[in-house]
Amino acid sequence: MTSPPPHAERDRGVAAEAAQRARAEQLETALEDYVRRLERVGVLIDDLESERDSLTRSLADRDAALLEARGEIAHLLGVIEDLRLQNRDIVTSTSWRSTAPLRRVAELVRRSPGVSDLPSTPVDPDDAADALPSSSVPGAQPSVIDRIARRMATGYEPLVSIVVPVRRAALPVDRLECMYGQTYQNVEVILIGDASVDDSVELLEAVRMRHAEQTRAVHVNGESSGGTFGYWARGFEIARGDLVWIAEPDDICDRTFLASMVPLMADPAVMIAFSNSLCFDGAPENVVLSLEDHWRDLPGLSSEQSWVRGVPDLVRSGWDRKNIIPNVSAALFRHPGALALLGDDAWRRLQRTGDWIFYLELARAGLVAYSTSTTSLHRCGDGTVPAAMHASATERSERSAVREHIERLMGPPR
């Protein structure tokens, strides 16, 4: 067999070398293409990071603007309240009543053809209130604010977490009925007990079985929670609702309580909404202490009409001297989320003023709404008058913590 001529071997070598060179050029071209793509991706990443930084700054600016706007709203609400009180002082004054005939003459003249520039008569706020229908709850009077809130809240049905702190082996039947019988249905019930209380576990499990559809969780602390506000903090950890209602076992309310209060929270600036609150002994009709009694030494507050006000305005009206929300069961508030206060051991150890500090902290940059459209009732015949309704020695000793907290929120008093 003859071997291939030398030139054939050479040709094959040249061809192989050419193929390798072509492959290398292809790889180099592909590599250059990948490099260009990576450069474009790098530019895109830089653009996205720049846009992210811009959006972060924009959000920070908007948050600052929102905080400033809320402060301005609170200020304007204070101005409106001052003007309302001034108007009431005017229309109830002797001079105003004595000049009534002259105003009627002026009104007739104003309505005459060609006369339209004379000022109209101010409206007595009581006349507007008297024109509103009365509530089904004794002593409650719906206001214009409540009616506006109901219109604003059309379609607003957030989940409400009902936290029930059970500190003894008893849950009154009337409390269970009004809590589980609320006409507002988008709720979850969270029962929190304490293993140190006899029969606590059995009680809570029995309630859950009886109301399985609405009861989402039963939590029993392995040891004493350390006080009222330890129960609160644990309830917040479990709660999924946008709104939270702490329903104390000793309290009862109308079955429309949540249906009346939830609409007030439709405005995201409102952080807390609370209702009228009464203490009764034995039967609910036997009222022994009212919210009006509690506010008697705070002339800047009225329990007769609904209102929406900012924290600075309320502090000026006496919230720095007394807790204006004496019963937590009368309050509905936004979920506090990761509020730093909840992890404060000193706050958890407070016995009388922890609720007061919590309200101030939660509502610090927002608004507080009060409604006369419903009433919460507290059973106090056994001496369980809400702590905020009487100044015990313990509360007086804890007031320094409240003053320090208010100064941190608003600065020292002027």
C-alpha positions as CSV (number, residue, x, y, z in Angstrom):
1,M,0.0,0.0,0.0
2,T,1.4,3.4,-1.0
3,S,1.6,6.2,1.5
4,P,-0.1,9.6,0.7
5,P,2.0,12.1,-1.0
6,P,3.7,14.7,1.3
7,H,1.7,17.6,-0.1
8,A,-1.6,15.8,1.0
9,E,-0.4,15.7,4.6
10,R,0.6,19.4,4.3
11,D,-2.8,20.3,2.9
12,R,-4.6,18.6,5.7
13,G,-2.5,20.4,8.3
14,V,-3.2,23.7,6.6
15,A,-6.9,22.9,6.6
16,A,-6.9,21.9,10.3
17,E,-5.0,25.1,11.2
18,A,-7.5,27.2,9.2
19,A,-10.4,25.5,10.9
20,Q,-8.9,26.1,14.3
21,R,-8.3,29.7,13.4
22,A,-11.8,30.2,12.2
23,R,-13.2,28.6,15.4
24,A,-11.0,30.8,17.5
25,E,-12.3,33.9,15.6
26,Q,-15.9,32.7,16.2
27,L,-15.2,32.3,19.9
28,E,-13.5,35.6,20.1
29,T,-16.5,37.2,18.3
30,A,-18.9,35.5,20.7
31,L,-16.8,36.6,23.7
32,E,-16.9,40.2,22.5
33,D,-20.6,39.9,22.1
34,Y,-21.0,38.6,25.6
35,V,-18.8,41.4,26.9
36,R,-20.9,44.0,25.1
37,R,-24.1,42.4,26.6
38,L,-22.5,42.4,30.1
39,E,-21.7,46.1,29.7
40,R,-25.3,46.8,28.7
41,V,-26.5,44.8,31.7
42,G,-24.1,46.7,33.9
43,V,-25.5,50.0,32.6
44,L,-29.0,48.8,33.1
45,I,-28.2,47.8,36.7
46,D,-26.7,51.2,37.3
47,D,-29.8,52.8,35.9
48,L,-32.1,50.6,38.1
49,E,-30.0,51.3,41.2
50,S,-30.2,55.0,40.4
51,E,-33.9,54.8,39.9
52,R,-34.2,52.8,43.2
53,D,-32.3,55.5,45.1
54,S,-34.5,58.2,43.5
55,L,-37.7,56.3,44.5
56,T,-36.3,55.8,48.0
57,R,-35.6,59.5,48.4
58,S,-39.0,60.3,46.9
59,L,-40.8,57.9,49.4
60,A,-38.8,59.5,52.3
61,D,-39.9,62.9,51.1
62,R,-43.5,61.8,50.8
63,D,-43.4,60.3,54.3
64,A,-42.1,63.5,55.7
65,A,-44.7,65.5,53.8
66,L,-47.4,63.1,55.1
67,L,-46.2,63.5,58.6
68,E,-46.2,67.3,58.2
69,A,-49.7,67.2,56.6
70,R,-51.1,65.1,59.5
71,G,-49.7,67.7,61.9
72,E,-51.3,70.5,59.9
73,I,-54.6,68.6,59.9
74,A,-54.4,68.1,63.7
75,H,-53.7,71.9,64.0
76,L,-56.6,72.8,61.8
77,L,-58.9,70.5,63.7
78,G,-57.9,72.3,66.8
79,V,-58.6,75.6,65.2
80,I,-62.0,74.4,64.0
81,E,-62.8,73.1,67.6
82,D,-61.8,76.5,69.0
83,L,-64.0,78.3,66.5
84,R,-66.9,76.0,67.2
85,L,-66.6,76.7,70.9
86,Q,-66.3,80.5,70.2
87,N,-69.4,80.2,68.0
88,R,-71.3,78.4,70.8
89,D,-70.2,81.0,73.3
90,I,-71.6,83.7,71.0
91,V,-74.9,82.1,70.2
92,T,-75.5,81.4,74.0
93,S,-74.5,84.8,75.1
94,T,-77.1,87.4,76.5
95,S,-76.1,89.9,73.8
96,W,-76.7,87.5,71.0
97,R,-80.2,86.6,72.3
98,S,-81.0,90.3,73.0
99,T,-80.2,91.3,69.4
100,A,-82.2,88.4,67.9
101,P,-85.0,90.8,66.6
102,L,-82.4,93.0,64.8
103,R,-80.9,89.9,63.1
104,R,-84.4,88.8,61.9
105,V,-84.9,92.2,60.4
106,A,-81.5,92.0,58.7
107,E,-82.4,88.6,57.3
108,L,-85.6,89.9,55.8
109,V,-83.6,92.8,54.3
110,R,-81.0,90.4,53.0
111,R,-83.7,88.3,51.2
112,S,-85.2,91.4,49.6
113,P,-84.6,91.8,45.8
114,G,-81.2,93.4,45.1
115,V,-79.8,92.9,48.5
116,S,-77.4,89.9,48.8
117,D,-74.2,91.1,50.5
118,L,-75.3,91.1,54.2
119,P,-73.8,88.3,56.3
120,S,-76.1,85.3,57.1
121,T,-76.9,84.3,60.7
122,P,-74.4,81.9,62.3
123,V,-75.7,78.4,63.0
124,D,-76.1,77.2,66.6
125,P,-74.3,73.8,66.8
126,D,-77.0,72.5,69.2
127,D,-79.7,73.1,66.5
128,A,-77.8,70.9,64.1
129,A,-77.3,68.2,66.7
130,D,-80.9,68.2,67.7
131,A,-82.0,67.6,64.1
132,L,-80.1,64.3,64.0
133,P,-81.9,61.0,64.8
134,S,-81.3,59.4,68.2
135,S,-79.3,56.1,68.5
136,S,-80.6,52.8,69.6
137,V,-78.0,52.8,72.4
138,P,-79.3,54.7,75.5
139,G,-77.5,58.0,75.8
140,A,-75.8,57.9,72.4
141,Q,-76.4,60.5,69.7
142,P,-75.1,60.1,66.2
143,S,-73.3,63.2,64.8
144,V,-72.5,64.6,61.4
145,I,-69.0,63.1,61.8
146,D,-70.5,59.6,62.2
147,R,-72.7,60.0,59.2
148,I,-69.8,61.3,57.0
149,A,-67.6,58.4,58.2
150,R,-70.3,55.9,57.2
151,R,-70.4,57.5,53.7
152,M,-66.6,57.5,53.4
153,A,-66.3,53.9,54.5
154,T,-68.5,52.4,51.7
155,G,-66.8,49.1,50.8
156,Y,-64.3,49.5,53.7
157,E,-64.4,46.2,55.5
158,P,-60.9,45.5,57.0
159,L,-60.2,42.4,59.1
160,V,-60.6,43.2,62.8
161,S,-58.7,41.1,65.3
162,I,-60.6,40.8,68.6
163,V,-58.1,40.1,71.3
164,V,-59.6,38.8,74.6
165,P,-57.2,38.6,77.6
166,V,-58.7,36.1,80.0
167,R,-57.0,36.5,83.4
168,R,-59.3,34.2,85.4
169,A,-61.3,31.1,84.7
170,A,-64.5,33.0,83.7
171,L,-66.0,34.6,80.6
172,P,-69.4,36.2,81.3
173,V,-72.1,35.0,78.9
174,D,-73.2,38.5,78.0
175,R,-69.6,39.3,77.0
176,L,-69.4,36.2,74.7
177,E,-72.8,37.1,73.2
178,C,-72.0,40.7,72.3
179,M,-68.5,39.8,71.1
180,Y,-69.4,36.8,68.9
181,G,-72.7,38.4,67.9
182,Q,-71.2,41.5,66.3
183,T,-73.1,42.5,63.1
184,Y,-69.7,43.4,61.6
185,Q,-68.5,40.0,60.4
186,N,-65.0,40.3,59.1
187,V,-63.4,39.4,62.4
188,E,-61.0,36.9,64.0
189,V,-61.1,36.2,67.7
190,I,-57.9,35.5,69.7
191,L,-58.3,34.2,73.2
192,I,-55.3,34.6,75.5
193,G,-55.1,32.9,78.9
194,D,-52.6,32.0,81.5
195,A,-51.6,28.5,82.6
196,S,-51.2,29.7,86.1
197,V,-55.0,30.2,86.3
198,D,-56.9,27.1,87.2
199,D,-59.1,25.6,84.4
200,S,-58.0,28.4,82.0
201,V,-57.0,26.0,79.2
202,E,-60.3,24.1,79.5
203,L,-62.3,27.3,79.5
204,L,-60.7,28.7,76.4
205,E,-60.9,25.4,74.5
206,A,-64.6,25.1,75.3
207,V,-65.1,28.7,73.9
208,R,-63.2,27.9,70.8
209,M,-65.2,24.7,70.1
210,R,-68.4,26.6,70.6
211,H,-67.3,29.4,68.2
212,A,-64.9,27.6,66.0
213,E,-65.6,29.6,62.8
214,Q,-64.7,33.0,64.3
215,T,-62.0,31.9,66.8
216,R,-58.7,31.8,65.0
217,A,-56.3,31.2,67.9
218,V,-56.1,30.3,71.5
219,H,-52.9,31.1,73.3
220,V,-52.1,30.1,76.8
221,N,-49.0,31.5,78.4
222,G,-46.7,28.9,79.9
223,E,-46.2,31.3,82.9
224,S,-47.7,34.5,84.1
225,S,-47.6,37.1,81.3
226,G,-46.3,39.7,83.7
227,G,-49.3,42.0,83.6
228,T,-52.0,43.5,81.5
229,F,-49.7,44.8,78.8
230,G,-47.9,41.5,78.4
231,Y,-51.3,40.1,77.3
232,W,-51.7,43.0,74.9
233,A,-48.2,42.6,73.3
234,R,-48.8,38.8,72.8
235,G,-52.2,39.5,71.2
236,F,-50.6,42.0,68.8
237,E,-48.0,39.4,67.8
238,I,-50.8,36.9,66.9
239,A,-53.3,39.4,65.3
240,R,-53.5,39.5,61.5
241,G,-56.1,42.3,61.3
242,D,-55.5,45.8,60.1
243,L,-57.6,46.9,63.1
244,V,-57.5,45.6,66.7
245,W,-60.1,45.6,69.4
246,I,-59.1,44.5,72.9
247,A,-62.3,43.1,74.3
248,E,-61.9,42.9,78.1
249,P,-64.0,40.0,79.6
250,D,-65.7,42.4,82.2
251,D,-67.2,44.6,79.4
252,I,-70.2,44.4,77.2
253,C,-71.4,46.5,74.3
254,D,-74.0,46.9,71.6
255,R,-73.8,44.2,68.9
256,T,-73.3,47.1,66.4
257,F,-70.2,48.4,68.2
258,L,-67.8,47.4,65.4
259,A,-70.2,48.4,62.7
260,S,-70.3,51.8,64.2
261,M,-66.6,52.2,64.9
262,V,-64.9,50.7,61.8
263,P,-66.1,53.4,59.4
264,L,-64.3,56.0,61.5
265,M,-61.0,54.3,60.6
266,A,-61.6,54.6,56.8
267,D,-59.5,57.7,57.0
268,P,-55.9,56.4,57.3
269,A,-54.9,59.4,59.4
270,V,-57.2,58.1,62.2
271,M,-55.1,55.9,64.4
272,I,-57.6,55.4,67.3
273,A,-61.4,55.6,67.4
274,F,-63.2,55.2,70.7
275,S,-66.8,55.4,71.9
276,N,-68.7,56.6,75.0
277,S,-67.9,54.5,78.0
278,L,-70.0,53.8,81.2
279,C,-69.5,51.8,84.3
280,F,-72.4,49.8,85.7
281,D,-73.1,47.8,88.9
282,G,-75.2,44.7,88.5
283,A,-77.6,45.6,85.7
284,P,-76.4,47.7,82.7
285,E,-79.1,50.3,83.5
286,N,-77.4,51.0,86.9
287,V,-74.7,53.4,85.7
288,V,-72.4,54.4,88.5
289,L,-69.7,56.3,86.5
290,S,-69.8,58.0,83.1
291,L,-67.3,59.3,80.6
292,E,-68.8,62.7,81.3
293,D,-67.9,62.3,85.0
294,H,-64.3,61.3,84.0
295,W,-63.9,64.4,81.8
296,R,-65.6,66.8,84.2
297,D,-62.3,68.5,85.1
298,L,-61.2,68.7,81.4
299,P,-63.3,71.6,79.9
300,G,-61.6,71.1,76.5
301,L,-63.4,67.8,76.0
302,S,-67.0,67.0,75.4
303,S,-68.7,63.6,75.5
304,E,-71.9,64.9,74.0
305,Q,-70.8,65.3,70.4
306,S,-68.5,63.2,68.1
307,W,-65.2,64.7,67.1
308,V,-61.8,64.0,65.4
309,R,-58.7,65.7,66.8
310,G,-55.0,65.5,66.8
311,V,-52.8,64.4,69.7
312,P,-51.2,67.9,70.3
313,D,-54.7,69.4,70.5
314,L,-55.9,66.7,72.9
315,V,-52.8,67.0,75.1
316,R,-53.5,70.8,75.4
317,S,-57.1,69.8,76.4
318,G,-55.9,67.6,79.2
319,W,-54.5,64.3,77.9
320,D,-51.3,65.2,79.6
321,R,-53.1,65.2,83.0
322,K,-55.5,62.3,82.6
323,N,-56.0,59.3,80.3
324,I,-59.0,60.4,78.2
325,I,-59.7,56.8,77.1
326,P,-60.5,55.1,80.4
327,N,-61.6,51.7,79.0
328,V,-59.7,49.9,76.3
329,S,-62.8,47.9,75.3
330,A,-64.3,51.2,74.0
331,A,-61.4,51.7,71.6
332,L,-60.6,50.4,68.1
333,F,-57.1,51.1,66.8
334,R,-54.8,50.3,64.0
335,H,-52.5,47.3,64.4
336,P,-49.3,48.8,66.0
337,G,-47.1,46.5,64.0
338,A,-43.5,46.6,65.2
339,L,-44.0,49.5,67.5
340,A,-40.9,49.7,69.7
341,L,-42.9,50.3,72.8
342,L,-44.3,46.8,72.8
343,G,-40.8,45.3,73.4
344,D,-40.1,47.7,76.3
345,D,-40.0,45.7,79.5
346,A,-40.5,48.8,81.6
347,W,-43.8,49.5,79.7
348,R,-44.9,45.9,80.2
349,R,-44.4,46.2,83.9
350,L,-46.6,49.3,84.3
351,Q,-49.8,48.6,86.1
352,R,-52.0,51.7,85.6
353,T,-50.6,54.0,82.8
354,G,-49.4,51.6,80.1
355,D,-52.6,52.0,78.1
356,W,-52.2,55.8,78.3
357,I,-48.7,55.7,77.0
358,F,-49.6,53.2,74.3
359,Y,-52.4,55.4,73.0
360,L,-50.1,58.5,72.8
361,E,-47.4,56.5,71.1
362,L,-49.7,54.9,68.5
363,A,-51.5,58.1,67.6
364,R,-48.5,60.5,67.8
365,A,-48.6,61.5,64.1
366,G,-52.2,60.9,63.4
367,L,-55.7,61.6,64.6
368,V,-58.1,60.3,67.3
369,A,-61.8,60.0,66.7
370,Y,-64.5,59.9,69.4
371,S,-68.0,58.7,68.5
372,T,-71.3,59.0,70.4
373,S,-73.0,56.5,68.1
374,T,-72.4,53.5,70.4
375,T,-71.4,52.8,74.0
376,S,-69.1,50.4,75.8
377,L,-70.2,49.3,79.3
378,H,-67.8,48.1,82.0
379,R,-68.9,45.9,84.9
380,C,-67.5,47.6,88.0
381,G,-69.7,46.6,90.9
382,D,-66.9,44.4,92.3
383,G,-64.4,47.3,92.5
384,T,-63.0,46.9,88.9
385,V,-63.5,50.5,87.9
386,P,-61.1,51.1,85.0
387,A,-57.8,52.3,86.3
388,A,-57.9,55.5,84.2
389,M,-61.2,56.5,86.0
390,H,-59.5,56.9,89.4
391,A,-56.1,58.2,90.4
392,S,-54.7,55.4,92.6
393,A,-51.4,55.7,94.4
394,T,-49.9,53.4,91.8
395,E,-51.1,55.6,89.0
396,R,-49.8,58.7,90.6
397,S,-46.3,57.1,91.0
398,E,-46.4,56.1,87.3
399,R,-47.4,59.6,86.0
400,S,-43.7,60.6,85.7
401,A,-43.4,57.9,83.0
402,V,-46.3,59.5,81.1
403,R,-44.8,63.0,81.4
404,E,-41.5,61.8,80.1
405,H,-43.2,60.1,77.2
406,I,-45.2,63.2,76.3
407,E,-42.0,65.3,76.4
408,R,-40.3,62.8,74.1
409,L,-43.2,62.9,71.7
410,M,-43.9,66.7,71.7
411,G,-41.1,68.4,73.5
412,P,-41.1,69.9,77.0
413,P,-44.2,72.0,78.0
414,R,-44.1,75.6,77.2
